[in-house]
Amino acid sequence: MTDPQKDEENQKLLYSESYPLNEKKERTKVKAISQVHKLLDGVTLNKEKIYYKPLKPEHIDEVKNLHKEWFPVSYPDKIFEESILRNEGSHITQGAFYFLEEEKKEIILGLIIGRWQYVDKYYFDNVGENILGEINDSIDYEEEAQFFLSKNKYYYSVYIVSLGVIDECRKMNIGTQLIKDMMNYVVGFPFCVGIYLHVIVDNYSGKKFYEKNGLKCTKRLKDFYKIEDKMYDSEAYVRIFNKKEKGIVKNYRYSMMNWKEKCYRLLILKPFYFLVKLFLLICLCRCFKNRIKID
Ligand SMILES: CC(C)(COP(=O)(O)OP(=O)(O)OC[C@H]1O[C@@H](n2cnc3c(N)ncnc32)[C@H](O)[C@@H]1OP(=O)(O)O)[C@@H](O)C(=O)NCCC(=O)NCCS
């Protein structure tokens, strides 16, 4: 029989740079609570066999535990349940997985969860990159999902709710693959302007990781996180997709129009502008011709 006290003592301790530094300026150690650590014990990973796919309802418990190991800020369970169940609705998820042949079990090595976030007052042409750092973080999944599903004429960004890779598999490019998968997926949505997130200020590896993946720090938010009754600042990291990446800015309004608006544009507005341009061109040519004659 296993002795629970010994088990507790033998529990693996993990580091996560998103936990704040303690008074001695050391990183807090966190107890391993997810299954993956025990299952991975003694296993030599074959990197080639890591595969990526969206998270499924059967992963919810492990995802909650992994999040606790990675982040000192606890989210209500509802967030994970909602996000995984609503995959490709109001949320997008992606996990890095590995199949253990001996145990015949699939394990999670890392994951990313993103949430569609409505961006108000955003106009591609005249707003700078700071805007996403200003977004109000109020969450109403139902409403957001409806916005998204009804293809409302608003712009959206994707807020990264959670992103982490287990200790044993860090610096193996898994985090990069996860965030790239997310960006490659969402950039294809015509109304998606970019991705953004918050990170605690002294998570240096996290910040370096985001910078390496093309995100920029746009803003420092004072006393953003409350962790064990102490307040900590956060930084907003943003990646706005550029026009070339999107290739849609011009077509965006057109794709969102109903058939009446499209007809008005094609049959009235476009021919009208064409005639105006033709008229101006003719006037210009005439002026030019008259000038040559006078000379
Ligand atoms: C941040 C995190 C997701 C990175 O995942 P990862 O799979 O280890 O990252 P990658 O292997 O893809 O690294 C990509 C780049 O990020 C940077 N980076 C990653 N880990 C780093 C570290 N410990 N120190 C410095 N730079 C680091 C490097 O520039 C690296 O590129 P390089 O290997 O060419 O130097 C992972 O460290 C983690 O889960 N941390 C705990 C949770 C967390 O902090 N999440 C993000 C904050 S919201």
Ligand as a Chemical Component Dictionary entry (heavy atoms), coordinates in Angstrom:
data_LIG
# 
_chem_comp.id                   LIG 
_chem_comp.type                 NON-POLYMER 
_chem_comp.pdbx_formal_charge   0 
_chem_comp.three_letter_code    LIG 
# 
loop_
_chem_comp_atom.comp_id 
_chem_comp_atom.atom_id 
_chem_comp_atom.alt_atom_id 
_chem_comp_atom.type_symbol 
_chem_comp_atom.charge 
_chem_comp_atom.model_Cartn_x 
_chem_comp_atom.model_Cartn_y 
_chem_comp_atom.model_Cartn_z 
_chem_comp_atom.pdbx_ordinal 
LIG C1  C1  C 0 6.591  30.130 -22.030 1  
LIG C2  C2  C 0 6.503  28.664 -22.452 2  
LIG C3  C3  C 0 5.066  28.381 -22.931 3  
LIG C4  C4  C 0 7.471  28.461 -23.636 4  
LIG O1  O1  O 0 7.267  27.164 -24.185 5  
LIG P1  P1  P 0 8.460  26.318 -24.825 6  
LIG O2  O2  O 0 7.878  25.188 -25.580 7  
LIG O3  O3  O 0 9.440  25.997 -23.767 8  
LIG O4  O4  O 0 9.096  27.401 -25.818 9  
LIG P2  P2  P 0 9.901  27.136 -27.184 10 
LIG O5  O5  O 0 10.772 25.946 -27.064 11 
LIG O6  O6  O 0 8.952  27.135 -28.322 12 
LIG O7  O7  O 0 10.828 28.444 -27.216 13 
LIG C5  C5  C 0 10.764 29.434 -28.199 14 
LIG C6  C6  C 0 11.607 30.628 -27.784 15 
LIG O8  O8  O 0 11.097 31.211 -26.585 16 
LIG C7  C7  C 0 12.202 31.683 -25.761 17 
LIG N1  N1  N 0 12.254 30.915 -24.519 18 
LIG C8  C8  C 0 11.514 29.829 -24.190 19 
LIG N2  N2  N 0 11.846 29.410 -22.943 20 
LIG C9  C9  C 0 12.794 30.226 -22.484 21 
LIG C10 C10 C 0 13.536 30.321 -21.262 22 
LIG N3  N3  N 0 13.341 29.470 -20.257 23 
LIG N4  N4  N 0 14.439 31.308 -21.129 24 
LIG C11 C11 C 0 14.651 32.188 -22.110 25 
LIG N5  N5  N 0 13.989 32.159 -23.305 26 
LIG C12 C12 C 0 13.066 31.204 -23.479 27 
LIG C13 C13 C 0 13.462 31.449 -26.559 28 
LIG O9  O9  O 0 13.711 32.607 -27.323 29 
LIG C14 C14 C 0 13.054 30.297 -27.472 30 
LIG O10 O10 O 0 13.778 30.244 -28.665 31 
LIG P3  P3  P 0 15.227 29.490 -28.727 32 
LIG O11 O11 O 0 14.946 28.105 -28.221 33 
LIG O12 O12 O 0 15.565 29.562 -30.166 34 
LIG O13 O13 O 0 16.111 30.269 -27.840 35 
LIG C15 C15 C 0 6.915  27.694 -21.310 36 
LIG O14 O14 O 0 8.156  28.110 -20.804 37 
LIG C16 C16 C 0 5.914  27.628 -20.170 38 
LIG O15 O15 O 0 4.990  26.829 -20.215 39 
LIG N6  N6  N 0 6.092  28.451 -19.116 40 
LIG C17 C17 C 0 5.183  28.410 -17.941 41 
LIG C18 C18 C 0 3.852  29.019 -18.254 42 
LIG C19 C19 C 0 4.011  30.400 -18.861 43 
LIG O16 O16 O 0 4.826  31.186 -18.414 44 
LIG N7  N7  N 0 3.197  30.687 -19.894 45 
LIG C20 C20 C 0 3.240  31.937 -20.623 46 
LIG C21 C21 C 0 2.923  33.103 -19.825 47 
LIG S1  S1  S 0 1.279  33.657 -19.987 48 
# 
loop_
_chem_comp_bond.comp_id 
_chem_comp_bond.atom_id_1 
_chem_comp_bond.atom_id_2 
_chem_comp_bond.value_order 
_chem_comp_bond.pdbx_ordinal 
LIG C1  C2  SING 1  
LIG C2  C3  SING 2  
LIG C2  C4  SING 3  
LIG C2  C15 SING 4  
LIG C4  O1  SING 5  
LIG O1  P1  SING 6  
LIG P1  O2  DOUB 7  
LIG P1  O3  SING 8  
LIG P1  O4  SING 9  
LIG O4  P2  SING 10 
LIG P2  O5  DOUB 11 
LIG P2  O6  SING 12 
LIG P2  O7  SING 13 
LIG O7  C5  SING 14 
LIG C5  C6  SING 15 
LIG C6  O8  SING 16 
LIG C6  C14 SING 17 
LIG O8  C7  SING 18 
LIG C7  N1  SING 19 
LIG C7  C13 SING 20 
LIG N1  C8  SING 21 
LIG N1  C12 SING 22 
LIG C8  N2  DOUB 23 
LIG N2  C9  SING 24 
LIG C9  C10 SING 25 
LIG C9  C12 DOUB 26 
LIG C10 N3  SING 27 
LIG C10 N4  DOUB 28 
LIG N4  C11 SING 29 
LIG C11 N5  DOUB 30 
LIG N5  C12 SING 31 
LIG C13 O9  SING 32 
LIG C13 C14 SING 33 
LIG C14 O10 SING 34 
LIG O10 P3  SING 35 
LIG P3  O11 DOUB 36 
LIG P3  O12 SING 37 
LIG P3  O13 SING 38 
LIG C15 O14 SING 39 
LIG C15 C16 SING 40 
LIG C16 O15 DOUB 41 
LIG C16 N6  SING 42 
LIG N6  C17 SING 43 
LIG C17 C18 SING 44 
LIG C18 C19 SING 45 
LIG C19 O16 DOUB 46 
LIG C19 N7  SING 47 
LIG N7  C20 SING 48 
LIG C20 C21 SING 49 
LIG C21 S1  SING 50 
# 
